[in-house]
Amino acid sequence: MPYLKRIGEHEKSKRLLKGYEINAVKLAVYIGVSEPTARKRLKNPGLLTGEDWLNISRRGHIPVEEIRGVILS
């Protein structure tokens, strides 16, 4: 049986954050939470709120259109 790679529900969001080199330390500063909480949200980007994404866009210099494309696709 051939190997089928599973793509997680939030894999595109994880790739977007990783592509812009956003780690737990940077994310914690961007959204105003502790580092362990930021690490938890990096592992599961579904926990990020709309306000969090807006702050990431503003402080992490990620275009809003790119974030919309990831979330809506």
Rosetta silent file (secondary structure, phi, psi, omega in degrees, C-alpha in Angstrom):
SEQUENCE: MPYLKRIGEHEKSKRLLKGYEINAVKLAVYIGVSEPTARKRLKNPGLLTGEDWLNISRRGHIPVEEIRGVILS
SCORE:     score description
SCORE:     0.000 S_00000001
   1 L     0.000  133.782 -177.954    0.000    0.000    0.000 S_00000001
   2 L   -71.595  153.413  179.150    1.463    3.405   -0.922 S_00000001
   3 L   -78.113  127.650  176.500    2.395    5.926    1.707 S_00000001
   4 L  -112.824  117.796 -179.654   -0.077    8.796    1.969 S_00000001
   5 L   -75.930  128.599  178.200    1.215   11.842    3.738 S_00000001
   6 L   -85.852  133.821  176.113   -1.326   13.298    6.112 S_00000001
   7 L  -107.617  119.321 -177.893   -1.722   17.042    6.082 S_00000001
   8 L   -66.104  165.455 -176.979   -2.920   18.384    9.408 S_00000001
   9 L   -61.411  -36.777 -175.917   -5.787   20.774    9.785 S_00000001
  10 L  -113.895   25.383 -176.169   -3.535   23.747   10.558 S_00000001
  11 H   -63.541  -38.092 -179.663   -0.463   22.723    8.576 S_00000001
  12 H   -65.813  -38.410  177.993   -0.658   25.749    6.261 S_00000001
  13 H   -65.154  -41.461  178.444   -0.756   28.124    9.228 S_00000001
  14 H   -62.193  -43.248 -179.761    2.268   26.411   10.764 S_00000001
  15 H   -65.149  -37.754  178.436    4.182   26.703    7.486 S_00000001
  16 H   -62.274  -48.697 -179.656    3.300   30.391    7.165 S_00000001
  17 H   -64.536  -40.392  179.536    4.610   31.196   10.644 S_00000001
  18 H   -68.317  -35.482  179.451    7.711   29.072   10.118 S_00000001
  19 H   -64.458  -32.013  177.064    8.331   30.696    6.739 S_00000001
  20 L   -94.004   14.654  176.482    8.483   34.115    8.349 S_00000001
  21 L    55.388   43.301  176.842   10.783   32.712   11.060 S_00000001
  22 L   -95.181  113.092  178.008    8.318   33.302   13.875 S_00000001
  23 L  -104.858 -175.508 -175.679    9.315   31.206   16.866 S_00000001
  24 H   -63.098  -36.525 -178.902    7.802   31.028   20.360 S_00000001
  25 H   -66.656  -47.775  179.564    9.845   33.966   21.668 S_00000001
  26 H   -65.052  -43.181 -179.299    8.826   36.281   18.833 S_00000001
  27 H   -62.475  -38.841  178.787    5.210   35.136   18.929 S_00000001
  28 H   -60.231  -41.080  178.926    5.040   35.772   22.672 S_00000001
  29 H   -69.313  -42.004 -176.687    6.148   39.373   22.115 S_00000001
  30 H   -63.900  -41.832 -174.554    3.807   39.872   19.148 S_00000001
  31 H  -105.617   -0.962  173.656    0.632   38.675   20.876 S_00000001
  32 L    72.591   43.335  176.889    1.503   39.556   24.466 S_00000001
  33 L  -127.527  175.265  178.002    1.484   36.136   26.121 S_00000001
  34 L   -75.100  163.944 -177.953    4.050   34.040   27.962 S_00000001
  35 H   -64.016  -42.614  177.091    6.527   31.910   26.049 S_00000001
  36 H   -61.720  -37.090  177.606    4.951   28.534   27.013 S_00000001
  37 H   -66.644  -41.170  177.876    1.563   29.794   25.840 S_00000001
  38 H   -63.505  -39.916  178.618    3.077   30.993   22.562 S_00000001
  39 H   -63.167  -39.837  178.204    4.741   27.597   22.075 S_00000001
  40 H   -63.803  -39.479  179.980    1.380   25.907   22.631 S_00000001
  41 H   -74.946  -26.789  174.057   -0.241   28.160   20.033 S_00000001
  42 H   -68.612  -37.227  178.569    2.547   27.492   17.541 S_00000001
  43 H   -69.348  -33.042  179.168    1.889   23.773   17.852 S_00000001
  44 L  -132.713   85.926 -178.293   -1.846   24.352   17.315 S_00000001
  45 H   -63.559   -8.520  175.454   -2.484   27.599   15.367 S_00000001
  46 H   -65.821  -17.791  178.886   -6.218   26.952   15.675 S_00000001
  47 H   -81.881  -11.520  179.539   -5.933   28.493   19.140 S_00000001
  48 L   -74.707  133.235  179.725   -4.877   31.859   17.667 S_00000001
  49 L   -86.896  173.032  176.332   -7.688   34.414   17.660 S_00000001
  50 H   -61.384  -38.402  177.810   -8.417   36.994   14.997 S_00000001
  51 H   -65.521  -37.715  176.725   -6.809   39.648   17.167 S_00000001
  52 H   -62.089  -45.736  179.523   -3.700   37.480   17.486 S_00000001
  53 H   -63.307  -36.729  177.970   -3.440   37.154   13.703 S_00000001
  54 H   -64.644  -42.492  177.126   -3.861   40.912   13.340 S_00000001
  55 H   -66.066  -39.098  177.309   -1.009   41.512   15.799 S_00000001
  56 H   -62.979  -40.677  179.122    1.151   38.948   14.020 S_00000001
  57 H   -63.466  -44.775 -177.669    0.459   40.719   10.745 S_00000001
  58 H   -70.712  -48.268 -173.986    1.347   44.130   12.130 S_00000001
  59 H   -87.540  -27.602  179.995    4.391   43.229   14.192 S_00000001
  60 H   -93.674   -2.371  177.796    5.649   40.277   12.146 S_00000001
  61 L    57.590   45.904  174.417    5.215   42.126    8.849 S_00000001
  62 L  -103.995  127.196  179.206    3.136   39.400    7.226 S_00000001
  63 L   -59.722  138.646 -178.989    0.699   40.688    4.582 S_00000001
  64 H   -61.177  -35.474 -179.382   -2.947   40.305    5.612 S_00000001
  65 H   -61.860  -36.703  178.384   -3.752   38.841    2.189 S_00000001
  66 H   -67.418  -41.274  178.354   -1.336   35.993    2.829 S_00000001
  67 H   -64.861  -43.787  177.953   -2.921   35.242    6.199 S_00000001
  68 H   -59.993  -42.682  179.983   -6.401   35.332    4.662 S_00000001
  69 H   -60.049  -39.253  179.621   -5.290   32.959    1.924 S_00000001
  70 H   -70.560  -43.496 -175.962   -4.011   30.458    4.466 S_00000001
  71 H   -71.579  -40.277 -175.724   -7.053   30.661    6.720 S_00000001
  72 H   -82.810  -14.284 -178.775   -9.685   30.576    3.973 S_00000001
  73 L   -87.940    0.000    0.000   -8.126   27.792    1.902 S_00000001
